[in-house]
Amino acid sequence: MTMPETIQEAAAALRAGEVTSAALTETALERIGALNSQVGAFIAVNEEGAVAQAAQADADFAAGIDRGPLQGIPFALKDILATKDQPTTANSLVLDRGWGAGYDAVVSERVRAVGAVLMGKLVLSEFALGPPDEEKPFPIPKNPWALDRTPGGSSSGTGIAVSTGMILGGLGTDTGGSVRFPAAYCGHTGLKVSYGRVPKWGCVPLGYSLDSIGPMARSAYDCAAILNVIAGPDSRDPAGSLEPAEDYLAGIEGGVAGLKVGVPTEYFFDHEKLDPEEKAATEAVIATLADLGAEVVEVNLPHSDLAKEANTLTMVSEAFAYHRMDMSGGRWNDYGSRTRLIIARGAFYTAADYVQAQRFRSWYVKQAAKLMASVDVLVTPTIVEPAALSADTDMSKRLLQPSYTGPFNLLGYPGLAIPAGFSSDLGLPLSAQIVGAPFSEALLLRIGHAYQQQTDWHLRYPAGVMEVAAV
Amino acid sequence: MPVPENVEATVRALVDAAGLPVSDEEFQSFVAMYPALREAADGLYIEEVRYEEPALIFTPVAPVKE
């Protein structure tokens, strides 16, 4: 059978009796079997569990039990989220193999409860930070649009699996761009949620004060359907927000007429390293929103270059605190060769540097709040350039480059990455980012959905790799 | 905090203090990286932030039962 393009389409087909969850799951398993060795999306596939969950979903449909749009949908989780029926590795030899054993993270529990079919655990950057290491026993993730290019990280497996239709939706985590990078490089939609919007209990930490768990799927509509399931407080997450979750699908058809879109030119559009086609694609998104009735205004978010540095300092310092005992306690060489170099940077900052980063953060939050009082959203590029050659992907170098995602982790703001076209030379995906005030996910998804009613970038498949695999 | 004149000595002291068993090659990569890292951290000490409170949260009440 042909895999539906979106959760929305599959959910309608399931309810119309045009397809079964068992058939969707079988198709997903076939795709995984045909493609995974080439693109490295899954660390572990749970075939037996998926088939059983699909059968249960079909039985529930037959009995008139409908748990919502994820019921019966092939879905998967980044292998940093605890699952009671599969081990969790964080893509590392270092994580205690007993960690997460026998229980679900809050988000795993929630997607399981609504009948999503959990296909397995997805590849990531080691501990959501370290680039792939061929010396370690984990799959090497590859960009399905060009196998010699990076798929982005750290939620690389989720990006690849959604892009190739191995799954129709999945979860990633984002501390500096880790949902938005793979969504951008692999050509689909990804939502970095507000800090605290989705409970993190049961997720291996990277940067405690920055981490978030978010949906990754083809469309903004599908991301809204997933967020409906995973958002909302849980008492086990002390960093979780008590802000009530919304119905993120309720207003998704609301359009953009009358909304004020801020375009922060400085840093986000005028940086010398910004790829001209990525810039043009983002400007085209803004033009489309204007055509749909949005008002576009130029704005400034001062010192966003420093915000990127403060985010990096915070992330690396918090990560080093978590990892230091392992790094100095005999596990140094069990880390990937580049992972350990990045995390160990935390040894070079002072305690005062960390506090200063948090003082900067307070100031930056105030500047952003003032700015957001005058506009509804910001639109920026998601990435500086299309996917780089994997051989050239030096995380240390990237940490010294501009970031259009990290400043919004520092703020705790939500950001939606949406496909915005393809590069003219190699046909690599381009992406724009829609950013809003805290807990404005519904608005971002509504804008993303409006844009995706006008374009089909988000529905394109990496035909080359899929034709070779005959899927 | 300006970048120290003897970067190697600074990096060696910090690596040793953290107990990191780095190879010679790794040590040299840290030495090469350190000035940029120091400059980036120092760049956050700007006048606008002079009287800001840090964005840290502390509560004397344990938020979650173990």
HADDOCK unambig.tbl for C-alpha pairs under 7 A between the chains (distance, minus, plus):
assign (segid A and resid 236 and name CA) (segid B and resid 64 and name CA) 6.42 0.50 0.50
assign (segid A and resid 238 and name CA) (segid B and resid 63 and name CA) 5.98 0.50 0.50
assign (segid A and resid 238 and name CA) (segid B and resid 64 and name CA) 6.58 0.50 0.50
assign (segid A and resid 306 and name CA) (segid B and resid 44 and name CA) 6.49 0.50 0.50
assign (segid A and resid 309 and name CA) (segid B and resid 40 and name CA) 6.29 0.50 0.50
assign (segid A and resid 327 and name CA) (segid B and resid 20 and name CA) 6.36 0.50 0.50
assign (segid A and resid 328 and name CA) (segid B and resid 19 and name CA) 5.03 0.50 0.50
assign (segid A and resid 328 and name CA) (segid B and resid 20 and name CA) 4.98 0.50 0.50
assign (segid A and resid 328 and name CA) (segid B and resid 21 and name CA) 6.76 0.50 0.50
assign (segid A and resid 332 and name CA) (segid B and resid 21 and name CA) 6.94 0.50 0.50
assign (segid A and resid 347 and name CA) (segid B and resid 14 and name CA) 6.44 0.50 0.50
assign (segid A and resid 347 and name CA) (segid B and resid 15 and name CA) 6.94 0.50 0.50
assign (segid A and resid 347 and name CA) (segid B and resid 18 and name CA) 6.42 0.50 0.50
assign (segid A and resid 348 and name CA) (segid B and resid 14 and name CA) 6.39 0.50 0.50
assign (segid A and resid 353 and name CA) (segid B and resid 41 and name CA) 6.28 0.50 0.50
assign (segid A and resid 355 and name CA) (segid B and resid 54 and name CA) 6.17 0.50 0.50
assign (segid A and resid 356 and name CA) (segid B and resid 44 and name CA) 6.75 0.50 0.50
assign (segid A and resid 356 and name CA) (segid B and resid 45 and name CA) 6.85 0.50 0.50
assign (segid A and resid 357 and name CA) (segid B and resid 44 and name CA) 6.54 0.50 0.50
assign (segid A and resid 358 and name CA) (segid B and resid 54 and name CA) 4.52 0.50 0.50
assign (segid A and resid 358 and name CA) (segid B and resid 55 and name CA) 4.82 0.50 0.50
assign (segid A and resid 358 and name CA) (segid B and resid 56 and name CA) 6.83 0.50 0.50
assign (segid A and resid 359 and name CA) (segid B and resid 49 and name CA) 6.36 0.50 0.50
assign (segid A and resid 359 and name CA) (segid B and resid 52 and name CA) 5.39 0.50 0.50
assign (segid A and resid 359 and name CA) (segid B and resid 53 and name CA) 5.49 0.50 0.50
assign (segid A and resid 359 and name CA) (segid B and resid 54 and name CA) 3.85 0.50 0.50
assign (segid A and resid 359 and name CA) (segid B and resid 55 and name CA) 6.06 0.50 0.50
assign (segid A and resid 360 and name CA) (segid B and resid 44 and name CA) 6.70 0.50 0.50
assign (segid A and resid 360 and name CA) (segid B and resid 49 and name CA) 5.76 0.50 0.50
assign (segid A and resid 361 and name CA) (segid B and resid 55 and name CA) 6.29 0.50 0.50
assign (segid A and resid 362 and name CA) (segid B and resid 52 and name CA) 6.60 0.50 0.50
assign (segid A and resid 362 and name CA) (segid B and resid 53 and name CA) 6.80 0.50 0.50
assign (segid A and resid 362 and name CA) (segid B and resid 54 and name CA) 6.10 0.50 0.50
assign (segid A and resid 362 and name CA) (segid B and resid 55 and name CA) 5.38 0.50 0.50
assign (segid A and resid 363 and name CA) (segid B and resid 49 and name CA) 6.19 0.50 0.50
assign (segid A and resid 363 and name CA) (segid B and resid 52 and name CA) 6.50 0.50 0.50
